[in-house]
Amino acid sequence: MWERNRRIRILAMIVIGIIGVLTFRLVWMQLFQGAQYKKIAEQNRTRQINALAPRGTMYDRNGAVIVTNRPSFAVSIIPNEYNNSPENTLLLAAITGVAAEEIRQLLQSSVDFPYTPLPIKRDADAATIAKIEERQSYLPGVVIEAMPVRHYMYNELAAHVLGFIGYINQQEYAERKKQGYHPNDLIGKDGLEGEWESILRGKDGARQIEVNAVGEEVQPLGDRPAIPGQGLGLTIDGNLQKAAEEALRVQVEESRKIGAPAKGGAVVALDVKTGGVLVMASTPAFDPNRFAGGISNQDWNQLINNHNNPLTNRAIQNAYPPASVFKIITTAAALDTNATTTQEIFDDKGVYVLNGWSFYGWNTKGLGKLNIVDGLAWSSDPVFYELGNRLGVDTLASYALTFGYGQTTGIKLAGEEKGLVPTTEWKQANYGEVWYPGETLIAAIGQGYYLATPLQQAMLAMTVATGGIVYKPILVDKVLTVEGDIAQIIEPEVIRNVYLRPEVWETIRRGMLAVTTQGTGAAVFSGFPKTVAGKSGSGETGRGTTHSWFVCYAPAENPEIAMSVFIEDGGEGSMAAAPVTRRILEAYFALPVKPLPPATRTD
């Protein structure tokens, strides 16, 4: 009897304990977790349909739309409602063309947002949408969303300037999640899309709806409209950009036909009164539309494995020997330091001898008696060997730095190279060697260690055109409201002044004008109705090939535009880069396009 009562008491205590635990748990859930469970309950009967904010529109300097958005549909997954079975995922992969493993990775990256639709296939075509709708009962949690897609109106046009968008990576998400970014968002990755992300990105909206047990909409609960991003007014002239890209592409092909292994090229054209970039072209290029919905691994690998590097903006991201364009700086240094005068006559015999070593000019027969203006017009190597020997490498370097070499320009684009300005100290630090006199001769004609970008070369031409006023190069001069009104004007900014005596500037200008009237560029510019001050350059690569350069400004008497044209491994400057320059100037001045006169081999 006693044993029986003991068992009853133990059982009663267990029952009371269980009831106590349950009661405590119930009270805890009601008092302390009620809000959480209420939220879960609401999420089970409501659904948020995101409204992706359209990115801001980009306009060229004439008001033409060059980047906008177009309507499209995306196949998305609501993670909490999706049956993540291997069969379902394989079916979804087969319909969308997105790899099953990629779908699983996307789901894994969105564990913190179980109720937010996750796009797995953006810009889906009509056939894909139809297949999803036909199999809706087999794919719970898979929905179709209306979604704007970035649209680059002219495909490859100005691709390196405009940039592209892509999926946010882990580091970017960690830095930006407090700003409202989500995993798998598309953000600006390069070019203006990347640099102006905070302006171009709008504020996403959402529509809240009540759904029934099978996920069908019962009624709307609320709506928060998306706010589009602000727009940008660019300094780029779309028509001139198109003309430059076409001229560049044609010349690269022509150079290849005559045996030059031309890889690509670049053009930069500047408004000399503001520093606004009228043209920034780089070839080969790419179509940013391939990135608009998230680029495939196959397309990405195709781009990055192309040996001609279409993703590289040759205008700013690569630096090359400036070649004889550098003779403009050597001229400035020699005249400014009184190392020569306009009256001095040099004798170009085709070779210059220093300490028993012979240094040949591009014309080994010699150009004869020349003053400094003639030397610049005909790009006489022996004249500039002599000037370099008089000046010394460190004086040359000082003037090169003054003109902006060896430093970035400050243009608002990622990856700008600063080039290289060698000095005796630099060589000792990098090679552990002294500077040899012969290296100074090579430096004076823009060869050897010197490196410059096409943008730096264009800014050199602009500096001569303005008489020393150096504007910061800009690609955007206006930020616009959603309605297209001006919200902010970006004013021209003088970043540097190059002080030379007026007569020095005048001599340089005379020499550059003579380039196109009687010197190395005269054949190409024969019959051209506008005055052009220019300088050709042929940069030796050390690989048996030659880079082609031509810089200029026009009209020579009242400059409006400054430009540099570069053809990588394209041959002599007068034969490859100069014809491109003429074609672009024809477009700028709205002149009839005429057959080019045959160029002659010069520097």
Secondary structure, DSSP 8 states (H G I E B T S, - for coil): -HHHHHHHHHHHHHHHHHHHHHHHHHHHHHHTSHHHHHHHHHHHHEEEEEE------EE-TTS-EEEEEEEEEEEEE-TTT----HHHHHHHHHHH---HHHHHHHHHHTTT-TTS-EEEESS--HHHHHHHHHTGGGSTTEEEEEEEEEEETTTTTTHHHH-EEEE--HHHHHHHGGGT--TT-EEEEEHHHHHTHHHH--B-EEEEEEE-TTS-EEEEEEEE--B---EEEES--HHHHHHHHHHHHHHHHHHHHTT----EEEEEEEETTT-BEEEEEEES---GGGGTT---HHHHHHHHT-TT-TTS-TTTS--B--GGGGHHHHHHHHHHTTS--TT--EEE-SEEEETTEEEE-SSTT--EEE-HHHHHHHT-HHHHHHHHHHH-HHHHHHHHHHTTTTS----SSTT----B---HHHHHHHHS----HHHHHHHHTT-TT-BB-HHHHHHHHHHHHHTSEEE--BSEEEEE-TTS-EEEE----EEEE----HHHHHHHHHHHHHHHHTSTTTTTTTT-SS--EEEEEEEE-SSS-EEEEEEEEESSSS--EEEEEEEET---TTTTHHHHHHHHHHHHTT-------------
